[in-house]
Amino acid sequence: MSRDRLYLFDTTLRDGAQTAGVEFSLEDKIAIIDLLEELGVDYIEGGYPGANPVDTAFFEKKRTRNATFTAFGMTKRAGRSAANDPGVQGLVNSAAAATCFVAKAWDYQVELALGSTTDEHLEGLADTVRTAASAGKEVLIDLEHFFDGFKANPEYALSCVTTALEAGARWVVLCDTNGGTMPSEVRTIVGTVLKFAPGEKLGIHPHDDTGQAVANALAAVETGVRQIQGTLNGLGERCGNANLVTLIPTLVLKPYYAERFETGITPEKLERLTHISRAFDDRLNRAPARQAPYVGAAAFATKAGIHASALLKDFSTYEHVPPETVGNERAIMVSQQAGKSNLLTALARHDIVLEKDDPRLEKLLSTVKEREAQGYSYDGADASFAVLARSVLGTLPSFFDVEHYRAMVERRHNAQGEEITVTEAVVKVRVDGQLLMSVAEGNGPVNALDQALRKDLGIYSSRIEDLELVDFKVRILDGGTGAVTRVLVESRDGSGERWSTIGVSSNIIDASFEALYESITYKLLKTEAVQSSSVLATARPAQKATG
């Protein structure tokens, strides 16, 4: 039986940025794009070119490899043409392949918020779509307040749909902007819209103000729409948006949907879902929700009693899907049974191959669990996991040993009488039997330590010349000024690869130094692998020419 194609449209970088306490830097956006590409969504909406310096810089070049890079903005203002509207032209001239314009489908909002008329708004909608389409953009229209607008004035709401499609829009997206629509209402209203527009050109954009965004998205899909808009971990304004991390495995793993619909999410990509969800939370510097469906640490956890007993006989007794299908793991607390298959998969990502019965695997699993109990989390720090794994397995080269470090922060007055803060760091390392000492100043203790540590690594200095620190995040794991602190450091090199390392300590400087040390070690592991490959290539006998 042929299946209908469902398209997944991610709005994390726009809707997610409206979450209280969330602010994306340019580096954050680039890193989140990588996570979304790894997941396999069809569209990635990056924000509003021209709205702020970060979004403007972000849209100066194409940022996606496979997903359709999409810019968001408003339809033209009243009183001017789309060709002369700076906002519209900002989207049209951006590096995005698609443009998503928001229009108001509720007549009350048109009159109240815009001070315009419905006729003027429809004219502006059509002009905007034609202008963007003629510029070669794939055009989407998000119809804001569509469901409330339909209840108030169905004729106008439907005219927004038909006007956009007739002007050349590829998609018209029905938005439950206030998040108050019930699934039964979604089915009824979408059913009416389908009499005026084909489902393969309709999308759904639900908010979660009643906790039903995922249910409303599924109701719309069952009725006939073929695009879903949502965010990673349900991020979004107020109560958030439809959670793609919950929606995706439901669509891919549940037979009711999997047998009817096809997505761009392969089983291999789905197995990365838990990692992606937790890595995203780490980037936001917040703790993952333990009871999140599919990906939470408690999603497949059973605490003793008859449940655990039944699980040991048949996992399906208390698991609706196998945890490994979404990259999570089973946790039966009375037996500590968990993790080996996930561990083998993680090791394979770093070209470390072990057999399931290798005793070192048990030792590594035990070490990971002990360190996680101390506050480490390797979902968002895969480079640290690679360093730890090689250390436990006995395959980590001894590049350098840190014998001593000191960081000093001094506040004083300079010659002009101005109060300044000076930070200095001293690091002593032993490389190939030689003791080296470096001193550096920085704009803080972590920066100074980073500069000093990389200043002189002897024979390894040339290998880390292109290494740079691009992000630094701190999380307090328990309360008080003496709390345990987790530090995440993100680095990159000239190849464009990015990696994250972790440090945990009751001392924030010590935690930071651990993360910095592992970042450099991971970089040296990379260069070691490259050099080994070059040696092997050189050692191969030359092929005789044939002719």
Salt bridges, closest charged atoms under 4 A:
ASP4 OD2 - ARG226 NH2 3.00
ASP15 OD1 - ARG14 NH1 3.43
ASP15 OD2 - HIS205 NE2 3.52
GLU27 OE1 - ARG492 NH1 3.23
GLU27 OE1 - ARG498 NH2 2.64
ASP28 OD1 - ARG283 NH1 2.47
ASP28 OD1 - LYS473 NZ 3.49
ASP34 OD1 - ARG65 NH1 3.56
GLU38 OE2 - ARG272 NE 2.54
ASP42 OD1 - ARG5 NH2 2.84
GLU45 OE1 - ARG14 NE 2.38
ASP55 OD1 - LYS29 NZ 2.48
GLU123 OE1 - LYS76 NZ 3.52
ASP142 OD2 - ARG14 NH2 3.81
ASP142 OD2 - HIS205 ND1 3.90
GLU144 OE1 - LYS104 NZ 2.53
GLU185 OE2 - LYS151 NZ 3.22
ASP209 OD2 - ARG238 NE 2.79
GLU222 OE1 - ARG187 NH2 3.20
GLU237 OE1 - ARG238 NH1 3.81
ASP281 OD1 - ARG286 NE 2.75
ASP282 OD1 - ARG475 NH2 3.46
GLU319 OE2 - ARG330 NE 2.65
GLU329 OE2 - LYS369 NZ 3.95
ASP358 OD2 - ARG360 NH2 3.07
GLU362 OE1 - LYS340 NZ 3.04
ASP379 OD2 - ARG278 NH1 3.19
ASP382 OD1 - ARG349 NH2 3.09
ASP382 OD2 - HIS350 NE2 2.86
GLU403 OE2 - ARG430 NE 2.62
GLU410 OE1 - ARG412 NH1 3.10
GLU419 OE1 - ARG411 NH1 3.88
ASP450 OD2 - ARG454 NH2 2.97
ASP466 OD1 - LYS523 NZ 3.03
GLU468 OE2 - ARG492 NE 3.05
ASP471 OD2 - ARG283 NH1 3.25
ASP471 OD2 - LYS473 NZ 2.62
GLU490 OE1 - ARG283 NH2 2.07
GLU490 OE2 - ARG498 NH1 3.37
ASP493 OD2 - LYS523 NZ 2.98
ASP493 OD2 - LYS526 NZ 2.49
GLU497 OE1 - LYS526 NZ 2.79
GLU514 OE2 - ARG371 NH2 3.39
GLU528 OE1 - ARG463 NH1 2.77
